[in-house]
């Protein structure tokens, strides 16, 4: 029997509890035993029902449900670990449209939402500069300048190619550029509020018309300078003054000496003249060669004037050059004819030398590689007979 008040187990025939002193009526003992047996039977029934429910739970896939619950728990746990797992990030994917729009500024819809940029199509490298993509814009202008300077025959195909590629590729290139710039801005301004970041992006991005015009103006000046030399062919330079004086003196001497020739000496066709300026420390002298040919008589006549002696020397005037060369080949030429032949060939060689030297000097001047005084001149027939 158990004490009805404190629950202490009592010995048989013990009515008073030795712990709490409560009196336990013996008549209630049988009632309690019945209640205990009922409780034990009820407990056994409940236990059996629980066992049946577990079996049924397993039959209907209870274990699978538990596993499913475990999987869902794992997924919930994995959600907290997603920050540690690396994800592939595309540079052209923007998560913060506000910063992108602030950085882009005007033409945001044209750049972000459309595949082709009509402004880049028509302006090409200038639009890159306008959008503050200075490196790409300057490189493009340099390439354009090289094509215009050295590959003039490919200017039209090059222009069409640049326009098409600029229109198609500008938007993705700018989105890539903007994304990189925004990441740098965020890194350098870590912890800054969104409003301030938008202000910074707006200042760093956007457009710059003034700097674009300055760069393009410099490009135009370089292109013009590459075609025209300002240091040469200018009347204020020493080079221009000296060459003008030498040209005038050579033309004047050739014209005056041609007029001194008699009708017999000047018979034939005046082709041109060459002049060589021989400089000393303080003076200049001019050697002038007039080329007069007579095709009917098959003669080659060169009249040689030497200004330093103020004299006129006519050599080869009545000489058939081919005839003298034939005699010399057959060893039938006289001593006097041999001297005339040698002197005529010497003058013709000197004439050709000065003629070629004048052409080379003109070519160097045209390429702006020679700023020294020109010493060899070709004088045309019109300049002599004027």
C-alpha positions as CSV (number, residue, x, y, z in Angstrom):
1,X,0.0,0.0,0.0
2,X,1.1,3.5,-0.7
3,X,0.5,6.6,1.5
4,X,-2.3,8.6,0.0
5,X,-0.7,11.9,0.9
6,X,3.1,11.7,0.4
7,X,3.3,8.5,-1.7
8,X,5.6,6.6,0.6
9,X,5.3,2.8,0.3
10,X,3.8,1.4,3.5
11,X,4.3,-2.0,5.0
12,X,1.4,-4.4,5.3
13,X,-1.0,-3.6,8.1
14,X,0.7,-0.2,8.5
15,X,-2.0,2.5,8.5
16,X,-0.1,5.6,9.7
17,X,2.6,7.0,7.4
18,X,5.9,7.2,9.2
19,X,6.9,10.2,7.1
20,X,3.9,12.5,7.0
21,X,1.7,10.8,9.8
22,X,-1.3,10.6,7.4
23,X,-3.8,7.9,8.2
24,X,-4.5,5.5,5.4
25,X,-7.8,3.7,5.6
26,X,-7.4,0.0,5.0
27,X,-10.7,-0.2,3.2
28,X,-9.4,2.0,0.4
29,X,-6.5,-0.4,-0.3
30,X,-8.5,-2.7,-2.5
31,X,-9.8,0.3,-4.4
32,X,-6.4,1.6,-5.1
33,X,-5.1,-1.9,-6.2
34,X,-8.0,-2.0,-8.7
35,X,-7.1,1.5,-10.0
36,X,-3.5,0.4,-10.4
37,X,-4.4,-2.6,-12.4
38,X,-6.7,-0.5,-14.5
39,X,-3.9,1.9,-15.1
40,X,-1.5,-0.8,-16.1
41,X,-4.0,-2.3,-18.5
42,X,-4.6,1.1,-20.0
43,X,-0.9,1.7,-20.4
44,X,-0.4,-1.6,-22.1
45,X,-3.2,-0.8,-24.5
46,X,-1.8,2.6,-25.4
47,X,1.7,1.0,-25.9
48,X,0.2,-1.5,-28.3
49,X,-1.6,1.2,-30.2
50,X,1.6,3.2,-30.5
51,X,3.4,0.1,-31.8
52,X,0.6,-0.4,-34.4
53,X,0.8,3.3,-35.5
54,X,4.6,3.1,-35.9
55,X,4.2,0.0,-38.1
56,X,1.5,1.7,-40.2
57,X,3.7,4.8,-40.4
58,X,6.6,2.8,-41.8
59,X,4.2,1.1,-44.3
60,X,3.0,4.4,-45.7
61,X,6.6,5.7,-46.1
62,X,7.0,7.4,-42.8
63,X,10.8,6.9,-42.9
64,X,10.8,8.7,-46.3
65,X,8.9,11.6,-44.8
66,X,11.4,11.8,-42.0
67,X,14.2,11.8,-44.6
68,X,12.4,14.4,-46.6
69,X,12.2,16.5,-43.4
70,X,15.9,16.0,-42.9
71,X,16.6,17.1,-46.5
72,X,14.5,20.2,-46.1
73,X,16.4,20.9,-42.9
74,X,19.7,20.5,-44.8
75,X,18.5,22.9,-47.5
76,X,17.6,25.4,-44.9
77,X,21.1,25.0,-43.5
78,X,22.6,25.3,-46.9
79,X,20.8,28.6,-47.4
80,X,23.0,30.1,-44.7
81,X,26.1,28.7,-46.3
82,X,25.5,30.1,-49.8
83,X,27.6,33.1,-49.0
84,X,30.6,30.9,-48.7
85,X,30.2,29.0,-52.0
86,X,31.6,30.9,-55.0
87,X,29.2,31.8,-57.8
88,X,30.0,32.7,-61.4
89,X,29.5,36.4,-61.9
90,X,29.2,38.1,-65.2
91,X,30.8,41.5,-65.6
92,X,27.9,42.7,-67.7
93,X,25.2,41.7,-65.0
94,X,24.1,44.6,-62.9
95,X,22.4,44.1,-59.6
96,X,22.0,47.7,-58.7
97,X,20.2,49.6,-61.4
98,X,20.3,52.8,-59.5
99,X,24.1,53.0,-59.6
100,X,24.2,52.0,-63.2
101,X,21.7,54.6,-64.2
102,X,23.6,57.2,-62.1
103,X,26.9,56.3,-63.8
104,X,25.5,56.2,-67.3
105,X,23.5,59.4,-67.1
106,X,21.9,60.4,-70.3
107,X,21.2,57.9,-73.0
108,X,20.7,55.2,-70.3
109,X,18.0,53.4,-72.3
110,X,20.1,53.5,-75.5
111,X,23.1,51.9,-73.8
112,X,21.5,49.4,-71.3
113,X,18.4,48.2,-73.1
114,X,19.2,48.3,-76.8
115,X,21.6,46.2,-78.8
116,X,22.6,48.9,-81.3
117,X,23.8,52.4,-80.4
118,X,22.9,54.9,-83.2
119,X,25.2,57.6,-81.7
120,X,28.2,55.3,-81.7
121,X,27.4,54.3,-85.3
122,X,27.7,57.8,-86.6
123,X,30.3,59.3,-84.2
124,X,32.5,56.2,-83.7
125,X,35.7,57.1,-81.7
126,X,34.3,60.6,-80.8
127,X,31.5,59.0,-78.9
128,X,33.9,56.8,-77.0
129,X,35.7,60.0,-75.9
130,X,32.4,61.6,-75.1
131,X,31.5,58.7,-72.8
132,X,34.9,59.1,-71.0
133,X,36.4,56.0,-72.5
134,X,39.5,57.9,-73.3
135,X,42.0,55.0,-73.9
136,X,39.8,53.3,-76.5
137,X,38.9,56.6,-78.2
138,X,42.5,57.8,-78.4
139,X,43.8,54.5,-79.7
140,X,41.0,54.6,-82.3
141,X,42.0,58.1,-83.4
142,X,45.7,57.0,-83.7
143,X,44.7,54.1,-85.9
144,X,42.5,56.3,-88.0
145,X,45.3,58.8,-88.5
146,X,47.7,56.1,-89.6
147,X,45.1,54.7,-92.1
148,X,44.5,58.2,-93.5
149,X,48.2,59.0,-93.8
150,X,49.6,55.7,-95.2
151,X,46.6,53.7,-96.4
152,X,44.6,56.3,-98.2
153,X,43.1,53.7,-100.6
154,X,41.4,51.9,-97.7
155,X,39.8,54.9,-96.0
156,X,36.3,54.2,-97.2
157,X,36.2,50.5,-96.2
158,X,37.9,51.3,-92.9
159,X,35.3,54.0,-92.1
160,X,32.4,51.7,-92.9
161,X,34.0,48.9,-90.8
162,X,34.5,51.2,-87.8
163,X,31.0,52.6,-88.0
164,X,29.4,49.1,-88.0
165,X,31.5,47.7,-85.2
166,X,31.1,50.8,-83.1
167,X,27.3,50.7,-83.4
168,X,27.1,47.0,-82.5
169,X,29.8,46.7,-79.9
170,X,29.6,50.0,-78.0
171,X,26.8,49.1,-75.7
172,X,28.3,45.8,-74.4
173,X,31.7,47.4,-74.1
174,X,30.3,50.3,-72.1
175,X,28.3,48.0,-69.9
176,X,31.5,46.1,-69.1
177,X,33.3,49.4,-68.5
178,X,30.6,50.7,-66.3
179,X,30.4,47.6,-64.2
180,X,34.1,47.5,-63.6
181,X,34.1,51.2,-62.6
182,X,31.2,50.8,-60.2
183,X,33.0,47.8,-58.5
184,X,36.1,50.0,-58.1
185,X,33.9,52.8,-56.7
186,X,32.3,50.5,-54.2
187,X,35.6,49.1,-53.1
188,X,37.1,52.5,-52.5
189,X,34.0,53.8,-50.7
190,X,33.2,50.8,-48.6
191,X,30.5,51.5,-46.0
192,X,29.2,54.5,-47.8
193,X,25.4,54.9,-48.0
194,X,23.5,54.4,-51.3
195,X,22.7,58.0,-51.9
196,X,26.4,59.0,-51.7
197,X,27.4,56.2,-54.0
198,X,24.9,57.4,-56.6
199,X,26.5,60.9,-56.4
200,X,30.0,59.5,-56.8
201,X,28.9,57.3,-59.7
202,X,27.3,60.2,-61.4
203,X,30.5,62.3,-61.1
204,X,32.8,59.5,-62.3
205,X,30.6,58.5,-65.2
206,X,28.4,60.5,-67.5
207,X,29.9,62.5,-70.4
208,X,32.5,65.1,-71.0
209,X,32.0,67.3,-74.1
210,X,34.8,69.9,-73.5
211,X,37.6,67.3,-73.2
212,X,36.3,65.4,-76.2
213,X,36.5,68.6,-78.3
214,X,40.0,69.3,-77.1
215,X,41.3,65.8,-77.9
216,X,39.6,65.8,-81.3
217,X,41.0,69.3,-82.1
218,X,44.5,68.1,-81.2
219,X,44.0,65.2,-83.5
220,X,43.0,67.4,-86.4
221,X,46.1,69.6,-85.9
222,X,48.4,66.6,-85.9
223,X,46.8,65.3,-89.1
224,X,47.1,68.7,-90.8
225,X,50.7,69.0,-89.6
226,X,51.5,65.6,-91.1
227,X,50.4,66.7,-94.5
228,X,51.8,70.3,-94.5
229,X,55.0,71.5,-93.1
230,X,55.0,74.9,-91.4
231,X,58.7,75.1,-91.0
232,X,59.5,74.6,-94.7
233,X,58.1,76.5,-97.7
234,X,57.6,79.6,-95.6
235,X,59.0,82.9,-96.8
236,X,60.2,83.8,-93.3
237,X,62.6,80.9,-93.0
238,X,66.3,81.0,-94.0
239,X,65.8,77.9,-96.0
240,X,63.2,79.5,-98.2
241,X,65.2,82.7,-98.6
242,X,68.4,81.0,-99.7
243,X,66.7,78.6,-102.1
244,X,64.7,81.4,-103.6
245,X,67.9,83.4,-104.3
246,X,69.8,80.4,-105.7
247,X,66.8,79.6,-108.0
248,X,66.5,83.1,-109.2
249,X,70.3,83.4,-109.9
250,X,70.4,80.1,-111.8
251,X,67.4,81.0,-113.9
252,X,68.8,84.5,-114.7
253,X,72.2,83.2,-115.7
254,X,70.8,80.4,-117.9
255,X,68.4,82.9,-119.6
256,X,71.1,85.6,-120.3
257,X,73.6,83.1,-121.7
258,X,71.0,81.5,-123.9
259,X,70.3,84.8,-125.4
260,X,74.0,85.3,-126.1
261,X,74.1,82.3,-128.4
262,X,74.1,83.0,-132.1
263,X,71.5,81.5,-134.4
264,X,73.9,78.8,-135.5
265,X,74.9,77.9,-132.0
266,X,71.3,77.9,-130.8
267,X,70.0,75.9,-133.7
268,X,68.1,72.8,-132.5
269,X,65.7,72.3,-129.6
270,X,66.3,73.7,-126.2
271,X,65.2,71.0,-123.8
272,X,66.1,72.3,-120.4
273,X,69.0,73.4,-118.2
274,X,70.6,72.5,-114.9
275,X,72.5,74.6,-112.5
276,X,74.9,73.8,-109.7
277,X,75.7,76.2,-106.9
278,X,79.3,76.0,-105.8
279,X,79.8,77.8,-102.4
280,X,83.0,79.0,-100.9
281,X,83.5,80.7,-97.6
282,X,82.2,84.1,-98.7
283,X,81.0,83.8,-102.3
284,X,78.9,81.6,-104.6
285,X,79.5,80.6,-108.2
286,X,77.0,79.0,-110.6
287,X,77.7,76.3,-113.2
288,X,75.0,76.3,-115.8
289,X,74.5,73.6,-118.5
290,X,72.1,74.2,-121.5
291,X,70.9,71.1,-123.3
292,X,70.2,71.7,-127.0
293,X,69.6,68.8,-129.3
294,X,69.1,68.5,-133.0
295,X,67.2,65.4,-133.8
296,X,67.3,65.8,-137.5
297,X,71.1,65.7,-137.6
298,X,71.1,63.2,-134.8
299,X,73.4,65.4,-132.7
300,X,73.7,65.9,-129.0
301,X,74.9,69.3,-128.1
302,X,75.6,70.7,-124.7
303,X,76.5,74.3,-124.1
304,X,78.4,74.9,-120.9
305,X,78.6,78.2,-119.2
306,X,80.9,79.0,-116.3
307,X,79.9,82.1,-114.5
308,X,83.0,82.4,-112.2
309,X,85.1,83.2,-115.3
310,X,82.4,85.3,-116.8
311,X,83.0,83.5,-120.1
312,X,80.9,81.3,-122.4
313,X,82.3,78.0,-123.6
314,X,80.4,76.1,-126.4
315,X,81.4,72.5,-126.6
316,X,80.0,69.8,-128.8
317,X,78.0,72.4,-130.8
318,X,78.6,70.9,-134.2
319,X,79.5,67.4,-133.2
320,X,77.6,64.2,-134.1
321,X,78.1,62.3,-130.9
322,X,77.2,58.9,-132.4
323,X,79.5,59.4,-135.3
324,X,82.4,60.3,-133.0
325,X,81.7,57.2,-130.9
326,X,81.7,55.0,-134.0
327,X,85.0,56.4,-135.1
328,X,86.5,55.9,-131.7
329,X,85.2,52.3,-131.8
330,X,86.9,51.7,-135.2
331,X,90.1,53.5,-134.1
332,X,89.7,56.0,-137.0
333,X,89.1,59.1,-134.8
334,X,91.6,62.0,-134.9
335,X,93.2,63.4,-131.8
336,X,91.2,66.6,-131.9
337,X,87.9,64.7,-132.4
338,X,88.9,62.4,-129.5
339,X,89.3,65.4,-127.2
340,X,85.9,66.8,-128.3
341,X,84.3,63.4,-127.7
342,X,85.8,63.1,-124.2
343,X,84.8,66.6,-123.3
344,X,81.3,66.2,-124.6
345,X,80.8,62.9,-122.6
346,X,82.2,64.6,-119.5
347,X,79.8,67.5,-119.8
348,X,76.9,65.1,-120.4
349,X,77.8,63.1,-117.3
350,X,78.0,66.2,-115.2
351,X,74.7,67.3,-116.6
352,X,73.0,64.1,-115.6
353,X,74.6,64.1,-112.2
354,X,73.2,67.6,-111.4
355,X,69.8,66.7,-112.8
356,X,69.5,63.6,-110.6
357,X,70.8,65.5,-107.5
358,X,68.1,68.1,-108.0
359,X,65.4,65.5,-108.1
360,X,66.7,63.8,-104.9
361,X,66.8,67.2,-103.1
362,X,63.2,67.9,-104.1
363,X,62.1,64.6,-102.9
364,X,63.8,65.1,-99.5
365,X,62.2,68.5,-99.1
366,X,58.8,67.1,-100.0
367,X,59.3,64.5,-97.2
368,X,60.5,67.2,-94.9
369,X,63.8,65.5,-94.4
370,X,66.1,68.2,-95.7
371,X,66.1,71.8,-94.4
372,X,69.5,72.7,-95.7
373,X,70.2,75.0,-98.6
374,X,69.4,73.5,-102.0
375,X,72.4,73.5,-104.4
376,X,71.1,71.8,-107.5
377,X,68.3,73.1,-109.8
378,X,66.5,72.0,-112.9
379,X,65.5,75.0,-115.0
380,X,62.7,74.3,-117.5
381,X,62.6,75.5,-121.1
382,X,59.7,77.9,-120.3
383,X,61.7,79.6,-117.5
384,X,64.7,80.1,-119.9
385,X,62.7,81.4,-122.9
386,X,60.3,83.6,-120.8
